[in-house]
Amino acid sequence: MSSVSNYKQKSLLGSRKGNFSVASVGLTTMLLTSGNAVAIDVDAGDYTALPAGTNLGMVYYQYATADSLYSDGDKAPINAGLDSQVGILRGVHFTEIGGYTVDPQFLLPFGKVEGKDDTSSLGDTSGIGDLILAATVWLVNEPESNTYFGITRVIVKSGV
């Protein structure tokens, strides 16, 4: 009887090893064939659904200056300078569609970058970025308990 139970234990272990190798191959394949990474920066209140009919107009703005240039981890011996002014114009309208709160919105990035001092040969440029149309749909919208869950989808991006 002990030889039968030893046989069963060996076959169970063998099948686990087989499952492990299949899982390893599957995981390795997924990691090697994965697409580009995408990141989203969420600000406080971004996923708080406001009442239908609410309109928001917002401008985000950031000014940054840089005075160092690095190559292979070492500071380059030049007097580098780069100023950037970047903003986003954003409009949001909250509405209700089929019992769900939805907020169609547009985002229009704009900015200016200017090389200074020894990097002034970079020149300066300014412009407007690609118009982005997006919307969030709140699957959970319970203001009484301050509980919200929304999914945002970029609908149209005007550029490449």
C-alpha positions, 0 to 999 in steps of 0.5 A: 500500500505504501508503494501506491501512495508513493506513486500517487505523490510522485505523480502529483508532484510531477503535474505541479512541476508541469503546471509551473513550467507552463505558467513560467513560459506563459509569464515570460511570453507575456513580459517579452511581448508586452506593449508600451507602458502608460502612466496617468497622474491623478490629482485630488478630486479628479475622480469625484463626480460632480452633479449633472450640469456642472461645468469646469474650466481649468488651466494647469501651469508649470514653470521649470528651469534647469542649469545643469547638463549631465552626460553618463552621470557626470556634470558637463563643464558648461553653463547650461540653461533651459527654461520651460513653461508648459500648461494645459487648458481643460474643460469638463462638463458633467452630465448623466447618460443612462443613469451614470454620471459622465464627464466629457472633457477636452485637454489642450496642452501648450508651452514654450521651451527656451535654451539659455547661456551655453545651450542657447543654440537650442533656440526657443520654441512654443506651440500648442499640442494635440487636442485630447477628448476624453470622458470618465464614466462613474460606475459607483457614484455615492456622494453620501458615503464619499465613495466613487469609482470611475473609468476614464477613456481617451476618445480622440487624440488629434495627433499621432 
